[in-house]
Structures are given as structure tokens and as C-alpha cells.
Amino acid sequence: MKMKPNWIVLLVCMLAHPLGAADTADKIAALSLPEGFTLSLVTDKVPNARQMALSPQGILYVGTRKAGNVYAVLPAQNRDDPEVIVIASDLTMPSGVAFIDGDLYVGAVDRVLKYSNIDLDLKRNSQTELTAEVVSEDLPDKSHHGWKSLSVGSDGYLYVPVGVPCNICLSDNPMFGTIQRMHPDTGVLSTYARGVRNSVGLAWHPVSGNMWFSDNGRDMLGEDVPSDEINEISKENAHYGYPFFHAGDIADPEFGKGKKAADYIPPVHKIQAHSAALGISFYEGNQFPQKYHNALFIAEHGSWNRKEKVGYRVSVIRWENGDKIYEPFITGWLNGEKNWGRPNDVLVTPDGDLLVSDDQAGAIYRISYNR
């Protein structure tokens, strides 16, 4: 696939941020995309930007992990760049955000909150924090892999991954290492998938309706094992291997003894170990070329414990003549062994653009295709 430096974004960024933005503009200009695509900076004023949710009114809500804030990015009106306001603060890892019928749901470490009719409550130029209703406080409160991303199924329920509180362990609490299904009004939980070590990205296939999810492999087995995973759920309450098997066929040296790989669901696709595949999104828009329709975009956050860094990019899985093709889509956050950004989430907008959050740069990017 032909990639090219996205030089056009240099002009875009300079126009949007005319003062003191040369360094940022130069970095973003070095990002490479396939021929015909352009990338522009929406904002770089969202510290630790994690999961994104777009409201029907075009307001982008962004969760965080370290910052403890939830942000609203208001559409630009008669100004060069959008206004960013804090709608909630002092929360514990409020990474997850999702919309149901005009209500914003926020996933913090041990709870899910609801902000009813949030677009109606927001006032431009207002810094007033909004009041939330507690939907559930029944999630584990461990911070290790404790961030809670959110997804909404076709059944109207929330789906919440619960990461394990360790690198590798078998916890007494059966909720660890699962994906939970939550009633959005009552907060009642049930287990939807098991054997899931650390999933951050959940998405629903446009044709089959099945959930797909990313899962990060365990550490301390080697530079290249086990792979990160992309999985598909075709039946409820199936087991995806952790902590007994990793990446479908690698028995854990401690917990895999006496177990059989055939007893667990293998991944649909394996990604280079330690790439940290996080947010995922199927492309259901009409703007991108046909080969990207129903393709799966993946935010690879990047490695922290590998001698030679990997990830730090957005990749894509697409299908062509029945063949699965996995390839880079955006690269350039990593220069040698130095990284200046870490993509965290991907979101397809109603007009077919792709938004990417970057929790290192505190930025949101917009990717468009020039027909």
C-alpha cells in the first residue's frame, strides 16, 4: 500500500493554531496515510484523550484515564478551532463514554454514570460541571487494567470489559477477565464473554451484528509472544483463553498445564505482541473508497516493555476477494525509538470521516478522503 507524508496538514494546523504551534504542526505533517487521504487536527486541548462518543448534535465527548476528566469538544462556530470544556472532573479513570437516546454514559473504574439529555444541558462558554446519576457501582475497583470502555449493542444494552488486576493471575472474583452486559437503566450485570485479559475496544460487525473486541496479551513471555488479539463473539458466555491459553495456541507456563487449546475460542486476527491494540471501529461510512467499507480500524497504542518499540499507529483489517488484509493506515507517531503520540481510539462520524484520539498529545485528529 502506497503511503505518503501528509504535507497538507501543515497548512491546516498553522491556520487553526497560528501562535506557537510550529512544533506540533511539523510532527503532524510527518504522519503518513494512504494516497488520497488527508489528516487535520481537530484540537490538541484534550489532555489524555481516550474513548470518544459523538452526540446527535455533533458534540464530541472524550473520556480520560490519568486526567480524571470528561471533556466536551463543541463544534467550531465563528472561530478557528472548537471550544473544549470540562463536564466532569475528579473521577477515577473515566475512560469510557457512550450514547444511548441522548444520554451520555461514562465508565469509571468501579462505576457507570449517566448524564441525561446532556446536549441540552451544555451551554457554550460554560465551565459548569454537570450532575450525573449512578447507574452501577458494582464493577471491581482495581486500577490495574481497571479502565472501563463502553459500547452499545443493538439490544440497547451497555457492554463493559473488566480487565484482570495483574499481568497474569486467576482471580477469585469471576468478574475479572470478562466482558459484562449491563442494563442501561438498572445497572444489572451479566457475563457476556470470559477469558478476556484486557480489552479496550469493542465494536459491532455491520453485517453479522457480532461483537468484535481487542485484547492485549500478557507480558514477560518474550519480545514477540504472545500476540495481541482481535476476537469475534458469535455465542454468549464463550471463553477466549485467558489465563490458560494466549493468542489461541500458546499455553501459559503456569496456568496452561493440563488445558487444551481446543476448549477456547481462538482470535480472528493476531497483532504483533506488545503493540497494545486498543480502540476499534468498523467503517460504515460512504466517504472512503469501497475497499474500506466494513473494514476494521484499530488504534495501536504502542509498546512500553519491548526493546524495539512497536505499534504507535492506526492499522486496518479489510477484506478483498475473500482474503483478509491487515496493513498500516496511519504511521509517524513513532520516529526510531522516540514517540510523540499514542493513538487510543477510533470513531467513524456520520459524514464518513475517521476521528482518532491521542492520549499522549492530548489531541483529536480527523481523517478524510479526497474523492
N, C-alpha and C positions, 0 to 999 in steps of 0.2 A: 504494500500500500504506500503510495507516494505521500510523504509528509513535507510540509514547508513551514518556515518560520512565519508567524502571524504578524507581519510588519504593520499591517493596517491598524492594529490595536494601539500602536504607539501614538498615533494621532488622536484616536478615540480617548485614550487615557489623559492625554495632555489637555484636551478640550474639557473633559469632565473634572479634572483636578489640575488647574493651571498653576497652582502655587505649591512648590516643594514636593512635587510628585515625580521628578525625573527618574529617581532610582526605581520606584515602583513600576513606572511605565517601561523602563528598559527591561526589567525582569519579565513582565507580562508579554512584552513584544517578542521574547525569545521562546514562548510557548509554541509548539508545533501541532498542527492539525492536518487532517486530510485536505486535499485540493478542493477548493470551493467553500470551505468553512471559515468563518471569522469568529474571533473571541473578543468580547468587550467587558470592561469592568463595570459591574452594577454599583458596587460600593466596597470600600475597604474599611468600613466603620462598624463591623460586627465582630468584636473580639471573640475568638474561639468558636467560630460559626460551625455548627454541627448539622442536625437534621433540619430540613426545610419543609414548610407546608404553605401552599398558595391558596388564599381565600377566594371566594367567588368575585369579590370586589377588586382583586388584583393586589391585595396586600400580602407581602411575603413575611411569614413568621419563621423565626430561626431560634432553635434551641442551642444550648451550650453545655459543656461538661465542666471545665475548670472555672469559667466566669460566674456561674450560678445565676445567670440572667436569661430571660427570654426577650427577644427583640422583635419589633415590627419594622419592616422596611416599607415605607409608604411610597407609592408611585410618584415620580417627579412631576411637578406641576409648576410651570413658570420658573424653573430653577435648573441648574446644571446637573444636579445629582439628587437622588432620593433622600428623604429625611429618615433617619433611623432613631427610633425611640425605644426605651426600656419599658416593657409592660409588666415585668415581674423580676424581682431580684432576691438574692439571699436564699435561693433554692439549692438543694443538694443535687448536683449533676442533672439539671433539667434538659437532657439531650434530645428527648423525643417530642415531636409535635405532629398533630394530625387533625383533620377537619371532619366533622360529621354534622350535616344540616346546620351550618353556620356557627357551630360551637367549636372552639379550639380546645383540644386535649393536649396536655403536657405530661410527659413521662419523666418523673424524677426518680431518685434511686429506689425508694420504697413505696412510691405512691403515684397515682394518676390523678391529675387535676383537670377541671373543666372550666373554661371561661365562656359563658353563654353569650350568644349574639355579639361576639367580640368586635366585629367590624362596626357595629352600631355604637359601641361604647368608645371607640377610639376617636379622639379629636386631634386634628392636625396641630402640631406645635405643642401638644400637651405631653408632659412627662409624668402624669398621674398613673400610678400603678393600679391595676385592675384587681377586682375581688374574684377569687376562684372558689369553686365548690370541690370538695374532696370526693372523688368517685371511688377510690380504693386506697387503703393503707396496708394492704395485705401482701405486698411484694417484699422479698428479702432486702435488708438494708446494707448488705456488704458492698463496699465500694469497689473491690477488685472485680473487674468486668461487670460492674453494677449499673452502668448507664442503661437506660431503657428507651430504645427506639420504639416507634409506634407505626402500625399500619392498619388500614381499614379494609375489611373484606367485603365482598358483595353481599354478605348476610347482614352488614351494618354493625358487626362486632369489631372491637379493637383486638389487635394481636400484638403481644408484647414478649420479646425474647428475654429470658432471665439467664445471664451468663454465670459461669461457675466461679466460686470465690477463691480461685487458686490457678496455678499453671496446670496441674494435673492432680485430681483427687476424686474420691467418691463420697459425696456429701450425704449426711443423714437426712437432710431436707430434700425431698423428692422434687421440689420446685426448681432447684438449681439445675442448669443444663437442659432447659426446656424452652418451648415457645408456648405462651399462655394465651388462651382465648378469653376475652373479658367483655361482659355485658356493659355497654357504654352508660347505662343509667344506674344499674345496681352495683356494678363493680364485681359481680360474681365471676370467679375464675374457673377454668377447666384446662387441662393439659391438651395441647394440640399436636405437639411433637416432642420427642425425647432424644437424649444423646446428642445435644447441641451445645458445643463448648462455649462459643462466644459469637453470637450472631448480632450484627448491627443493621444489616439491610434486609428488608422484606419487600417483596413485590409480587404482583398477581399477573399470571400469564394472560395476555389479551384473548387468546383462542381457547385454551383449555380451562382457564379460570383457576388453575392450581397455584398455590403459593410457591414461590422460589425464595431461597434465602442464602445469604453469605454466611460462612462460618470460618473463624480463624483457627488454624491448627495449633497444637501445643508447642511450647518452647523446649529447648535443651535436648533435642534429639539429633540436631545437626543443622548445617547451613541450608540444606536443600530438602529436608524432610521434617515433619510431614507437610504436604501441600495445604494451602488454604482451599476452601471448598465453595462451590455453588451447588446447591441442592434443590430438589423439587419434591413437594409433598403431594402425593396422589391419594394417600389414605391417612385418616386421622390417627394420632397416637402411635405412629411408627417410630422406630428407634434408628438414629443416624450414627451410632457407633461409639461416641464418647462415653466413658474414658477407655473402653476396651479396644476399639479399633479407630485408626485415624486415616482419613483420605480413602476410606473404603477397604484398604488391603494391608495396612501397617498395624500389626499387633502392638499394643503398648507393652513395654518390657515389664511393667509392674502389674497392670490390670488386665492384660490381654491373655494371660495364661489360662488355658482350658476353654477359651472362647473361639467361636467360628465366625469368620468374616461374613459368611452367607446369612447369618442371623440379623444383619444390619443393612440399612439402605445405603448404597454407595452414592457418591456425588455425581451430578450430571457433568460437572467440569472441575478440573483441578487447576489451581493457580500457583505459581512459584511460591514456595514456602517463605513466610515472613513478609509477604507483600502487604498484608493487612487489608484484605478486601472488605470494605465497609458498605456504604450505601449503594443500592442497586435500583434501577428503574428501567422498565420496558418502554421502548419508543412507540407510542401510539399516535404520534402526530403525522401530518402530511407534508411538512416542510422539507425534511431531509430526503435524500434520494431513496428510491424504492428498496435498495439492498439493506437499508437500516430499519425498515418497517418491522415492528415486533422484535427488534434486536434488544439485547440486554446490555445496558451501560453500567459500568462498575467503577466506583471510586476506590482506587488502591492507595490507601493512606501512607504506606511506606514502612520499611523495616526499622526497628530500633536496636536489634540484637544480632545483626549479621555483619561480618567483616566488610563485605562489599554490599552497599545498600541496594535494595530492590523496591519496586513499587513506585510511589510518588507520581502517579499518573492516573488518567482515566482510560480504561480499556473497554472493549465491546465484544460481545459474543453475538454473531449473526449467522444466519443460515442461507446457504446458496446452493441450489440444485441438490438439496438434501444433505449437504455437508455442513458441519459446524465449523465456523471460522472464528478464532479468538485472536484479537490483534490490538495494538495500542491505538488510542483515539486522540488523546492529548498527552504530550510529553513536554518536559522542560522545567518542571519544578525541581528536578534533581540535576545538578551540574557536577559531574565527577562524583565525589563523595559529600558534596555540600548541597543541602536542600534549603530552599527559601519558602516553600509552601507544601501543604499536605491536603490533597482533596479528600473530603469526608462524605459528601452526599451528592446525589444527582437527582434532578427533578425535571420532568418534561412539562412545559407550560401549555395552556390551551392553544396558543398560536404556533406550537411546534418547536419553540426554542428549547435548548437544554440548559438548565441552571446547574452550577457546580459550586458547592461551598468549600471553603479552605480554612481550616481551623488554625493553621499556623499564621497565615497572613491576615486572618480576620476578614476575609473577602468573599464576595459572591461574584461569579462570572456568568456571562450569558454567551452561549454558542448558537450561532445562526448559520444558515446555508444560503449562499447567493445563487439563486437559480439562473 
